Amino acid sequence: MLRTEVWLSPNRRIYAVASVILGIVTLGLAIFAFLGVWLPNYWLAAIAGALTIVSAWTCGILLYAMRRPRLAYGDDQLWVYLDPQDPVGVPIEIVECFFLGQGPSFLPPVQGKEQETQNIIVRLAESAVDWKHREVPDRFGHWCEGYITIRGAWCEPITRDRMQELNRRLAEVHRERKAKAKAQTEIERQGQATA
């Protein structure tokens, strides 16, 4: 199992609210299914039982999603969690910086107006042509022209301090990797000199 350092957490509030609402619905369906066994229409109990299973499964998926970060670092990769199935490991050496953006939240409109949210933009090196574009669900983000947009509605609150922390940690990782590469080169050079 890959050990990662979480750099950006999900919006746990949105998942918690959805899980509580779905949990209440699941409980109601389970009670109806249990009590429906004694009703003359068994098919209603069977339908309620099936809906209980689907609702409980969906609630489990939401609880799982609440634990998945949006960005994490491990194994020299920036793990981008925009796909509900699998994260994408981007080589950390091509990640240049993080900055703030703004765009549609892809949440339901409020009073007929589309909501906007602050987003985190990950800029990738222009030379990394293989990483220019990936298909990701629009509601979670966008990945095009070497920029990865992470929608703010689906991650922890985005503050100026949070952005500074992300860039500070990225700079630390780049420095650590350069120091390690330099030390490795020195070891190899010394090994060749003694051979």
C-alpha positions in Angstrom: 0.0 0.0 0.0 1.3 3.4 -1.0 2.1 5.8 1.9 1.2 9.3 1.0 1.3 12.7 2.7 -2.0 14.5 2.3 -1.5 18.0 0.8 -5.2 18.9 0.2 -8.1 17.3 2.0 -11.6 16.8 0.6 -14.6 19.0 1.6 -15.7 16.7 4.5 -18.7 18.9 5.3 -20.4 18.2 1.9 -19.8 14.4 2.3 -20.9 14.4 5.9 -24.2 16.2 5.2 -24.9 13.9 2.3 -24.0 10.8 4.4 -26.3 11.9 7.2 -29.2 12.6 4.9 -28.7 9.3 3.1 -28.2 7.5 6.4 -31.6 8.7 7.6 -33.2 7.6 4.3 -31.5 4.2 4.7 -32.8 3.8 8.2 -36.3 4.7 7.1 -36.2 2.2 4.3 -34.9 -0.5 6.6 -37.7 0.1 9.1 -40.3 0.1 6.3 -38.8 -3.1 4.9 -38.8 -4.8 8.3 -42.3 -3.8 9.1 -43.5 -4.5 5.6 -42.8 -8.2 6.0 -46.0 -8.3 8.1 -48.1 -6.4 5.5 -50.1 -8.2 2.9 -48.0 -6.7 0.1 -44.6 -8.5 0.4 -43.4 -6.9 -2.8 -43.4 -3.4 -1.1 -41.1 -4.9 1.6 -38.9 -6.4 -1.1 -38.6 -3.1 -2.9 -37.8 -1.3 0.4 -35.2 -3.9 1.2 -33.5 -3.5 -2.2 -33.6 0.3 -1.8 -32.1 -0.1 1.7 -29.2 -2.1 0.3 -28.6 0.5 -2.5 -28.8 3.4 -0.1 -26.5 1.8 2.4 -24.0 1.0 -0.4 -24.1 4.7 -1.6 -23.7 5.9 2.0 -20.5 3.7 2.2 -19.2 5.2 -1.0 -19.7 8.7 0.4 -17.9 7.8 3.6 -15.0 6.4 1.6 -14.9 9.5 -0.6 -14.8 11.6 2.6 -11.4 10.0 3.5 -9.8 10.4 0.0 -7.6 13.5 -0.3 -7.7 15.8 -3.4 -3.9 16.0 -3.5 -1.3 13.9 -1.9 2.4 13.3 -2.2 4.2 10.0 -2.1 6.7 7.8 -4.1 7.9 11.0 -5.9 4.4 11.6 -7.4 1.8 14.2 -6.8 -1.4 12.1 -6.5 -4.4 13.9 -8.0 -7.7 12.5 -6.9 -10.1 13.9 -9.5 -11.3 10.5 -10.8 -13.6 8.6 -8.4 -11.9 5.4 -9.3 -8.2 5.9 -9.2 -5.9 8.8 -8.5 -3.4 9.9 -11.2 0.3 10.0 -10.2 2.0 13.0 -11.7 5.8 13.0 -11.5 6.6 15.7 -8.9 9.5 17.1 -10.9 7.0 18.4 -13.5 4.8 20.1 -10.9 5.8 23.8 -11.0 3.4 25.6 -8.6 -0.1 26.0 -7.2 -2.2 29.1 -7.5 -5.7 30.4 -6.9 -8.3 30.4 -9.6 -12.1 30.9 -9.8 -14.7 29.1 -11.8 -18.1 27.4 -11.8 -18.7 25.1 -8.8 -20.9 22.6 -10.8 -23.3 22.6 -7.8 -27.0 23.3 -8.1 -27.9 26.9 -8.8 -28.9 29.1 -5.9 -31.9 31.5 -6.7 -31.4 30.7 -10.4 -27.7 31.8 -10.4 -24.8 29.5 -11.1 -22.4 29.4 -8.1 -18.8 30.1 -8.4 -16.0 28.8 -6.2 -12.3 29.3 -5.6 -10.2 26.7 -7.3 -6.7 25.4 -6.9 -4.7 25.4 -10.1 -1.7 23.1 -10.5 0.7 24.2 -13.2 2.7 21.5 -14.9 6.0 22.0 -16.8 5.4 23.0 -20.4 7.9 20.4 -21.5 5.7 17.6 -20.0 3.7 17.1 -23.2 2.4 13.7 -22.0 0.7 15.4 -19.1 -1.1 18.2 -20.9 -4.6 16.7 -20.8 -6.6 14.0 -19.0 -10.3 13.3 -19.0 -11.7 14.0 -15.5 -15.3 14.5 -14.3 -16.2 18.2 -14.7 -17.8 18.5 -11.2 -14.4 17.7 -9.6 -12.1 19.6 -11.8 -10.5 20.1 -15.2 -7.2 19.1 -16.7 -6.2 20.8 -19.9 -3.1 22.5 -21.5 -0.9 21.5 -18.6 -3.1 23.0 -15.9 -5.0 20.9 -13.4 -8.0 22.7 -11.9 -9.4 21.3 -8.6 -12.8 22.7 -7.8 -12.9 24.4 -4.4 -16.4 23.0 -3.7 -14.9 19.5 -3.3 -11.9 20.3 -1.2 -11.0 21.9 2.1 -11.4 25.7 2.4 -8.9 27.4 0.2 -7.1 30.3 2.0 -4.0 32.3 1.2 -2.2 30.5 4.0 -3.2 27.1 2.5 -1.8 28.1 -0.9 1.4 29.3 0.7 1.7 26.0 2.5 1.2 24.0 -0.7 3.9 26.0 -2.5 6.2 25.8 0.5 5.9 22.1 0.7 6.4 21.7 -3.1 9.6 23.8 -2.9 10.8 21.6 0.0 10.2 18.4 -2.0 12.0 19.8 -5.0 15.0 20.8 -2.8 15.1 17.4 -1.1 15.1 15.7 -4.5 17.9 17.9 -5.8 20.0 17.3 -2.7 19.4 13.5 -3.0 20.3 13.5 -6.7 23.5 15.5 -5.9 24.5 13.1 -3.1 23.8 10.1 -5.4 26.0 11.7 -8.2 28.8 12.3 -5.6 28.6 8.7 -4.4 28.8 7.4 -8.0 31.7 9.7 -8.8 33.6 8.6 -5.7 32.9 5.0 -6.6 34.3 5.5 -10.1 37.4 7.3 -8.7 38.2 4.3 -6.4 37.6 1.7 -9.1 
